[in-house]
Amino acid sequence: MEIKLSRYIWTHTRKQQLWILVIIALSMIPYFMSFDVPKRIVNGPIQGQGFETADATQLFGRFAPDIPFIGETVLFAGVDLDRLSTLYALSFTFLLLVIINGLFKLYINTYKGRLGERLLRRIRFELVDRVLRFPPRMFKQVKPAEIATMVKDEVEPIGGFTGDAFVQPALLGGQALTALAFIFVQNMWLGMITAFMVSIQALIIPKMRKRLLVLGRERQLTARQLSGRVSEIVEGINTIHAYDTSNYERADVTSRLGRIFRIRYDLYQWKFLVKFINNFLASVTPFLFYIVGGYLALNGQLDIGQLVAVIAAYKDLPGPLKELIDWDQTRQDVQIKYVQVVGQFVVDDMVEPSVQAVSGDIPNGGLKHPLAAVNLTVVDDSGAKLVDRVNLQVNSGEKVGIIGNSADGGEAFVEALGRIVRPESGRVTAGEDDILSLPEAVTGRAITYVSSDPYFFSGTLADNLIYGLKHAPLKPAEYDEKGLESRRFDILEAGLSGNPDFDIFDDWVDYGTAIATSPEELPATMSAVLESVQLSKDVLDLALRSKIDPEQNGLLAEGLIGMRGALREALEKEGLSNLVVAFEPNSYNAEATVGENLLFGNAIDAVFADGAISDNAYFRKVITNHQLHKSLFKMGYEIAENAIELFSDLPPDHPFFQQLTFMNSDDIPTYQALLQKLKGKTIEDATEKQRIAIIKLSFAYVEPRHRFGLLTDELMQSIVAARQEFHANMPEEMRGSFERYDPERYIASASIMDNVLFGRLSNRYADGAEQINSIVTKILDHLGMYNDVFSVGMDYDIGTSGRRLTIAQRQKLNLARALMRQSEYYIFNKPLASVDQRAQEQIVRTVLTKLDSNGTNPSVIWVLSQTGLAPEFDRIIKFDRGKVAEDGSYDKLASQNVFDK
Amino acid sequence: MLLKDEVQMLRRVPLLAGIDQTKLKLLAFTSDRVSFAPGEVLFNQGDPGDAAYVILTGKADILVNSSNGDGQIRVAEVEQNSLVGEIAILCDVSRTATVQASTPVEALRIRKDHFVKMLTDYPEMTIEVMRVLADRLSQTTTELTEARSLAKHSN
C-alpha cells in the first residue's frame, strides 16, 4: 500500500479524477452564463435598452462563434423578438440554466460520492485482506477491537475526502486567484497588500493547525486504545469478577477517558484560537483597504470607484481561501489517519497472495509425502527454544502419538506442522516443498490441524461443523431475473473497487471432502461424526431444550403432541408412571408450583412476567373471588417463617441459598422485618404492598419439594377452580399474551422437552432427568422423529466463539469439525484436554477407527495428554526439552520403560 | 412425609444425633426426597460419588462385585435411619459398593457439596462423623487381624 494518501487516491482514481475535472470545467459555462442572464433581463426588456420604440425587436439566441482560420461560422441565426417575448425568452433561459446547473451539481456530487465509496470499499477490503495474510506472530500483538476500529471507523473520512482530493484545490484555487488578479488589476498597491495578508493567512494558519493535527492523532490513538480496552474488559469479564478487579478496570477506564478529555479540551482551545486569528486576519485586510485605499483616494492616486470595486472583489476572496485552508486541514488530517492505519497493516513476511489463491480443486497434484521437519527450531515470544533443531519424518498412513510434558516441544512441533507458528530456523516440508510456500489450497485441505483452544464463528452448530469444507465457491447460486441483475451489478462494482467477486450465496461446501455427494447426505455425515465424538447426546439435549415455532414446523409439532401419549405408555411399561406428573386441566399438579397451577399456561410477554402477574387486575380479581388471597397469604406467611427459621443464620453467599427458590439471600432481612410487623395480624391488616410480597412467596411453592405441609386438598381444589375461571373469563386483550396448557396443542413458549412431558418431573426420583432423557430418546427413535428433533439441535445458535457450549462440548465440536473433512494428515494437538479422561480414551479410539475406515489411510499425529492411549498408535515420539527423546513403536518404548516415568 | 417428620427421622441417625434441630431441618430442606422401588439401585459400585443417602423408611442391601467379576455378594443390610454412601463423598473415591433397595425405600439425598458445607459449618457434626468412621475403622482392623490370624492358622 502507498504510504502517501494522495498517491494512493491518484493511483486508483486517476481517470475518474480527470473526468470529474472536465465535467466541472464544462459546468462552468452554464454557471457563468447564469450570472450574465439576470443582467441582460434587467438591462434589456425591463429597463428597455434596445427597445426604445414600441415595435423594436432584438435578435435572440444568435450563435456564431468566430473560429480561427475559418472565420465567423453561423450555427444559429437567431430569431427577432419584441420586448415582452424577449423577457419571456430570457426568463426561460434563466430557468433552463438553473436546471442545468442543478443537474451538473447532482451529477458531480453523486459521482464524487460514488468515487469515495469505491475507494473506501477498496481500502477496507485491502485491510481485511492483509489481516488474512498476516504472519501468525502479528496476532499476539494486535488487539482485535483496535483492528476492527481501524477498518470500520478510522478509514471512513478517507472516503469522503477522495472526491475532493484533487477537484477542490483546483476549483477553489482558481476562484481565489481570479479574485486576487482582479484586485491587482484595479490597483497594484492594494493588490500587494491583499497578496501579503493572504500569504500570512496561508502560512500561519496551517502552521498553527499543525498542533491541531498532532492532537488529532493522539486523539485517534487514545480512542483506538480505549476501544481495545473495552473489548478486553468484555472478554475478560470472568477474570475481573473472579479477582475483584472491577475497580481497577474502572480506574483504568477513567484515566483513559481523562486523557481523551484533556486532549479534546486542548484541541478545542487551539481550534478556537486559530479560528480567532483567522477571522482577525481576514478582517484586518479591509481595515488596510480603508486606511491605505482611503489615503490614496484622498491624495488622488486612486479613484473612489476602484476602491469600492476592490473592496467588493475582496469579499469573494476569503470564502474560497478559507475553504482551501479547510481542505488542506482535512487533507493533512486524513493523511495522518491513513498513515496511522496503513502503518499497522504493513508488516514484513506477510503471506503471499498467491498462497491463498482460491481454487476449487487441490492444485499441483496435492501434497507430496512425507511430511517432515528439517532442522526445525521453534521459539516462543521470549526467544526460548521450544523445539530445538528437530529432524523428523512422518510417512503417509502412519499413526503417531506424541508424548512428553507440556512445553517439552510436542505441542510447538505440531503447531509448526499446522502452520500456527513459523519456524525460527529450519523448515517443514512436504516432499521437497516448504509447506509455507505451498498454496493454502493444498496445505489447508491435505492437513487438518486441531488445537485444544477451539474457535467458532457465531452461527448455528451445523454452520460451524461444515466450516472446514468451505474452501471455494463450487456451485454457483441460482438467481431469478431480478437476482441476476443485482448479482451483475455486484460483480461490476466489486471489480471497480478492486474486490474479488466471490459470491457468498454460492454453495461453498465441498461435499466430496465431506464424504457426502450431495447436500441431502450431509446431515447423515454430520450426525455420524457427532456420534463419534460423543456429542450426539448433547445435541439432542440442546434440541430438547429449544423452542420451536409450531407455525413453521407444523409436522414436528404435531408429532411431538402425539409423543405425549407414547411417553405415558412407555413410562407405564417401565413401571415409571409416577416419574412424570401430567398437566390435567381439571386437577392439581403436585409437582408444579402453586403459581403454575393457578395460571396453567405460559406468559408470552411482559404482561405476565414473573412478578407482574401479582399486579394484574384481572388475575387478582379471580384470586379474590375464590377467597384464595386469604389462604395464599397464610401460606406465604408460613413459608416466610420457615425460610427465616432455616436461613436467617446463614451468610448471604452460602450455597444452600440455591435451594431457596422463592427468595434470595437479600430478601431475608426484608421478610424478617415484614414478619415482625404482621405478627398476629390477618390479611386485612396488611397493606397492598405487604400482601403482594407475602402472596408472591406462595406462588413458587412445590409441596413434594419444600415439604412444609401447607397444601390441603381443599386449597388444591379451589386453586383448580380459580384456574378454570381465570381461563374462562379472560379478557380479550390478555388472550394474545397467554398460552394455556392444552393437551391437544403445542405450547410454543415451552421447550420441546416440556411439550413432550406435558407435565412436571417428579422430585422423588434421584436421577429422573436422565431417565426421562433416555426414554424420550428411545421413543423419538422409535417414532422416526429422532432426526427431525436432532436437526433442531443442529440449528442451535452456539453464540459468540461458541460460548453457549461448555468447554468440553466445544472441544468435541472442534474435533468433529475436523473429522468432517477428508485429509491426508490429521494433526491433533491435545484436542480433548478438557474432556474427562474416560470419554477422552473412548473418543480417541473411535476417531482412530473412523479415520481408518474411510479407506484413505490418512496419517495421524496426535499429541496425547496422557500416556494411557499410547498403545493405540504405530509409533510414539517422546519430546524432552525441545528435542526428540524417544522414537519408536509402542512395544519398543514400553520395553525401555519409557512410560513408567 | 413432611419436613418436620424428616427432622425427627434424622435425629435418630447416629451420625446426626448430636446436631441442633434447626440445623437438621436445614439439612433436610436442602436435600432431595427420593423414593426407590424394591430392586432399584441407589448407586452402583464404581460410580463417582455425588451424594449420601439417609434411609427414612425401608431396607436396602449393600452389594460388592465378586472378585471373579460375575455377580455380586451381599455384604450387609441397611435399615431405617442409616446413612449410606458417605465414604465416597468424603474422600472423593468412586462408590465402594452397590446399594440396592430390598423393600420400598424412602430416602433423603444429601448432595456432596451440601454435606461438605455442613461439615465445615458445624464442627460438632464433623467430630461425630469422625467418631463413627474411627469406630468402623477399629472394627475393620479387628476383623482384619482376626482374618489374618485365621489365615495363618490354616496355613
Interface residues (C-beta under 8 A of the other chain):
Chain A: G575 N642 E645 L646 F647 D649 L650 H654 P655 F656 Q659 P704 R705 H706 R707 F708 G709 N763 R764 Y765 A766
Chain B: M1 L2 L3 K4 E6 T22 K25 L26 A28 F29 T30 D32 R33 V34 S35 F36 A37 L42 A51 R109 D113 H114 K117
